[in-house]
Amino acid sequence: MILQALCDYYQRKQADPNTALAPFGFEEKGIPFLVVIDRDGRFIQFEDTRVMEGKKPIPRRFRVAKGIKKTSGVAANLLWDPADYVLGIDKKGNPQRTEQQRQSFIEQIRFLLCDAVTDAGVAAVLRFYEQPEQSLIADRHWAEIVETNPVMTFSLLEDGGKIVFHRSDVLAAYQQAINQQGDARSRCLVTGELLPMAVLHPSIRGVWGAQSSGASLVSFNKDAFRSWGKEQGANSPVSEKAAFEYTTALNYLLETSSLNRMQLGDVNDG
């Protein structure tokens, strides 16, 4: 009932043009820095998107591809990620893993945007990675980026601050890619529809006492929690669509600035 109520809330918010949440496959993400490049993939500058609110710099929010659930392995988001993935900055003294992260970031672009590789923005990003000698360290933001490992994405110089992901051909290719994912279908326990099942549900952020990477509301990570040999999400089949809707709604309700969030002592209620 809780998941169903959260999905209903998401759908109500979606119907309101003034407060619409991100559509399926997307999310709103604060991104502090843009990597500005030209059509040939040459680095121009790092653009700081942050503005001061009180004494705290707040990054500009962009609608981007829904982030994948990160585990201990290497897995990249599409066209946005922390600097270790985007630029190959080794923060943990493990250059081999950092290079794997960078390659994963590149391969994710080639895989999910295979229908948009001729787009000027995507082509420029791929050319950026073909040029080993880039003057990144001369930029005035370089030291901060190395220190803080911020989330970043790309912007084409001629687009005047619009991110590459927002180019029309890129959005169309991504939409086609997410529409084609998930052939295996199960009966969704939330909606009752026969839909592609979520193996791992997106994380819930802002949960008191949970890890900074987020918490799971539905998870089966030990043998004792499983039944009939089923793995992970198959133990409680919830569709990708419903999992996206309930987690998007709950993350919205748990945002730091949300009026729906209240902390009483050591209890954090959403």
C-alpha positions as CSV (number, residue, x, y, z in Angstrom):
1,M,0.0,0.0,0.0
2,I,2.9,2.4,0.8
3,L,4.5,1.8,-2.6
4,Q,1.1,2.2,-4.4
5,A,0.4,5.5,-2.5
6,L,3.9,6.9,-3.5
7,C,3.2,6.0,-7.1
8,D,-0.2,7.7,-6.9
9,Y,1.6,10.8,-5.5
10,Y,4.1,10.7,-8.3
11,Q,1.4,10.6,-10.9
12,R,-0.5,13.5,-9.3
13,K,2.7,15.6,-9.3
14,Q,3.3,14.7,-12.9
15,A,-0.1,16.0,-13.8
16,D,0.7,19.4,-12.3
17,P,2.8,21.5,-14.7
18,N,4.0,23.7,-11.8
19,T,5.5,20.8,-9.8
20,A,6.0,18.0,-12.3
21,L,8.6,15.5,-11.3
22,A,11.1,14.0,-13.8
23,P,9.5,11.5,-16.3
24,F,10.4,7.9,-16.4
25,G,14.1,7.4,-17.1
26,F,15.2,10.9,-16.0
27,E,16.1,12.7,-12.7
28,E,16.8,16.2,-11.5
29,K,20.5,16.4,-10.5
30,G,22.6,19.2,-9.1
31,I,25.7,19.5,-11.2
32,P,28.4,21.9,-10.0
33,F,30.6,21.9,-13.0
34,L,30.2,21.7,-16.8
35,V,33.1,20.6,-19.0
36,V,32.9,23.0,-21.9
37,I,34.4,21.8,-25.2
38,D,34.3,22.8,-28.8
39,R,33.1,20.7,-31.8
40,D,36.6,19.1,-32.1
41,G,36.5,17.9,-28.5
42,R,39.1,20.5,-27.4
43,F,38.7,21.6,-23.8
44,I,37.7,25.2,-23.3
45,Q,37.0,25.6,-19.6
46,F,35.2,24.3,-16.5
47,E,32.0,26.3,-16.0
48,D,30.9,26.7,-12.4
49,T,27.1,26.5,-12.2
50,R,26.8,27.2,-8.5
51,V,25.2,30.3,-6.9
52,M,25.4,31.3,-3.3
53,E,22.4,30.8,-1.1
54,G,23.4,32.3,2.2
55,K,26.9,31.0,2.8
56,K,26.4,27.8,0.8
57,P,27.1,27.3,-2.9
58,I,24.1,25.6,-4.6
59,P,24.7,23.8,-8.0
60,R,22.3,24.3,-10.8
61,R,19.9,21.5,-11.3
62,F,19.7,19.7,-14.7
63,R,17.3,17.0,-15.9
64,V,19.6,14.1,-16.8
65,A,19.5,10.4,-17.4
66,K,18.4,8.5,-14.3
67,G,21.4,7.5,-12.3
68,I,22.2,3.8,-12.0
69,K,22.5,2.2,-8.6
70,K,26.2,2.1,-7.8
71,T,27.6,-0.8,-5.9
72,S,31.2,-1.8,-5.3
73,G,31.8,-2.5,-9.0
74,V,32.5,-0.1,-11.8
75,A,29.4,1.4,-13.5
76,A,28.9,4.7,-15.2
77,N,25.9,7.0,-15.7
78,L,25.1,8.5,-19.1
79,L,27.0,11.8,-19.7
80,W,27.2,12.7,-16.0
81,D,29.2,11.4,-13.1
82,P,31.8,12.4,-10.5
83,A,35.1,13.7,-11.9
84,D,36.9,10.3,-11.3
85,Y,34.6,8.8,-13.9
86,V,34.4,11.8,-16.3
87,L,38.1,12.9,-16.2
88,G,39.8,9.8,-14.8
89,I,41.1,11.6,-11.7
90,D,42.6,9.0,-9.4
91,K,41.3,9.9,-5.9
92,K,42.0,6.6,-4.1
93,G,45.5,5.6,-5.3
94,N,44.1,3.0,-7.6
95,P,44.9,4.2,-11.2
96,Q,43.8,0.9,-12.8
97,R,40.3,1.2,-11.3
98,T,40.1,4.8,-12.2
99,E,40.9,4.0,-15.8
100,Q,38.2,1.3,-15.8
101,Q,35.7,4.0,-14.5
102,R,36.7,6.4,-17.3
103,Q,36.4,3.7,-20.0
104,S,33.0,2.7,-18.5
105,F,31.8,6.3,-18.9
106,I,32.9,6.3,-22.5
107,E,31.4,3.0,-23.3
108,Q,28.0,4.0,-21.7
109,I,27.8,6.9,-24.2
110,R,28.6,4.6,-27.2
111,F,26.2,2.0,-26.0
112,L,23.1,4.0,-25.0
113,L,23.6,6.7,-27.7
114,C,24.6,4.5,-30.6
115,D,21.8,6.3,-32.7
116,A,23.2,9.7,-31.8
117,V,27.0,9.3,-32.3
118,T,26.8,11.6,-35.3
119,D,25.3,14.4,-33.2
120,A,27.8,17.3,-32.9
121,G,27.7,17.2,-29.1
122,V,28.1,13.4,-28.7
123,A,30.8,13.4,-31.4
124,A,32.6,16.2,-29.6
125,V,32.6,14.3,-26.3
126,L,34.0,11.2,-27.9
127,R,36.7,13.3,-29.6
128,F,37.5,14.8,-26.2
129,Y,38.6,11.4,-25.0
130,E,40.7,10.8,-28.1
131,Q,42.9,13.8,-27.3
132,P,45.3,12.8,-24.4
133,E,46.9,16.2,-24.2
134,Q,44.3,18.6,-22.7
135,S,45.1,21.7,-20.8
136,L,42.7,20.9,-17.9
137,I,45.2,21.6,-15.1
138,A,45.6,25.2,-16.2
139,D,41.9,25.9,-15.5
140,R,41.3,27.9,-12.3
141,H,38.8,25.3,-11.0
142,W,41.2,22.3,-11.4
143,A,42.5,22.2,-7.9
144,E,39.0,22.3,-6.4
145,I,37.8,19.6,-8.8
146,V,40.7,17.3,-7.9
147,E,40.0,17.9,-4.2
148,T,36.2,17.5,-4.1
149,N,35.5,15.1,-7.0
150,P,32.3,16.9,-8.0
151,V,29.6,15.7,-10.4
152,M,30.1,16.9,-13.9
153,T,28.7,16.8,-17.4
154,F,29.5,18.2,-20.8
155,S,28.5,21.3,-22.6
156,L,29.2,22.3,-26.2
157,L,30.6,25.8,-26.5
158,E,28.2,26.8,-29.3
159,D,25.2,25.7,-27.2
160,G,25.6,28.6,-24.7
161,G,25.4,26.6,-21.4
162,K,23.0,23.9,-22.6
163,I,24.3,20.5,-21.7
164,V,25.0,17.9,-24.4
165,F,22.4,15.6,-23.0
166,H,19.7,18.2,-23.8
167,R,20.4,18.3,-27.5
168,S,17.3,17.0,-29.4
169,D,19.0,14.0,-31.1
170,V,20.6,12.9,-27.8
171,L,17.3,13.0,-26.0
172,A,15.6,11.1,-28.8
173,A,18.3,8.4,-28.8
174,Y,18.1,8.0,-25.0
175,Q,14.3,7.8,-25.0
176,Q,14.5,5.1,-27.7
177,A,17.1,3.2,-25.6
178,I,15.1,3.1,-22.4
179,N,12.0,2.1,-24.3
180,Q,13.8,-1.0,-25.6
181,Q,15.2,-2.1,-22.3
182,G,13.7,-4.9,-20.2
183,D,12.3,-7.8,-22.3
184,A,11.6,-10.1,-19.3
185,R,8.1,-9.2,-17.9
186,S,6.4,-10.0,-14.6
187,R,3.2,-9.1,-12.9
188,C,3.9,-5.9,-11.0
189,L,2.7,-6.1,-7.4
190,V,2.1,-2.4,-7.4
191,T,0.1,-1.8,-10.6
192,G,-1.0,-5.4,-11.5
193,E,0.4,-4.8,-15.0
194,L,2.7,-7.2,-17.0
195,L,5.8,-5.0,-17.3
196,P,9.6,-5.3,-17.2
197,M,10.7,-6.0,-13.6
198,A,13.2,-4.0,-11.6
199,V,16.1,-6.1,-10.5
200,L,17.5,-3.4,-8.2
201,H,15.4,-0.5,-7.0
202,P,16.8,3.0,-7.0
203,S,18.2,4.3,-3.7
204,I,16.3,6.5,-1.3
205,R,18.3,9.6,-0.3
206,G,18.0,11.6,2.9
207,V,17.2,8.7,5.2
208,W,18.4,9.3,8.8
209,G,21.2,7.0,9.7
210,A,21.6,5.5,6.3
211,Q,24.7,5.6,4.1
212,S,25.3,8.7,2.0
213,S,24.8,6.7,-1.2
214,G,21.2,6.0,-0.1
215,A,19.0,3.3,1.4
216,S,16.8,0.6,-0.2
217,L,13.1,0.3,0.6
218,V,12.9,-3.0,-1.2
219,S,16.0,-5.2,-1.1
220,F,16.9,-8.9,-1.0
221,N,20.7,-9.2,-0.3
222,K,20.9,-12.3,1.8
223,D,20.0,-16.0,1.1
224,A,17.6,-16.0,4.0
225,F,15.5,-13.3,2.4
226,R,15.0,-15.2,-0.9
227,S,12.6,-17.9,-1.8
228,W,12.3,-20.6,-4.5
229,G,15.7,-19.8,-5.9
230,K,14.7,-16.3,-7.0
231,E,17.3,-13.6,-7.1
232,Q,17.1,-9.9,-6.0
233,G,13.9,-8.1,-7.2
234,A,12.3,-11.3,-8.5
235,N,11.4,-12.1,-4.9
236,S,9.0,-9.2,-4.9
237,P,8.3,-8.3,-8.5
238,V,7.9,-4.5,-8.9
239,S,8.1,-3.1,-12.4
240,E,10.9,-0.7,-13.5
241,K,8.2,2.0,-14.0
242,A,6.6,1.6,-10.5
243,A,10.1,1.4,-8.8
244,F,11.0,4.6,-10.6
245,E,7.8,6.3,-9.6
246,Y,7.8,5.4,-5.9
247,T,11.5,6.2,-5.4
248,T,11.3,9.5,-7.3
249,A,8.3,10.6,-5.2
250,L,9.9,9.6,-1.9
251,N,13.2,11.3,-2.8
252,Y,11.3,14.4,-3.6
253,L,9.5,14.3,-0.2
254,L,12.8,13.7,1.6
255,E,14.7,16.6,0.0
256,T,16.4,18.9,2.5
257,S,14.2,21.8,1.6
258,S,11.0,19.8,1.6
259,L,8.2,21.0,3.9
260,N,7.0,17.3,4.1
261,R,10.2,16.3,6.0
262,M,10.4,16.7,9.8
263,Q,13.0,15.4,12.2
264,L,12.0,14.7,15.8
265,G,14.9,13.9,18.0
266,D,16.6,10.9,16.4
267,V,13.5,10.1,14.3
268,N,13.3,11.4,10.7
269,D,9.8,11.4,9.3
270,G,8.9,12.0,5.7
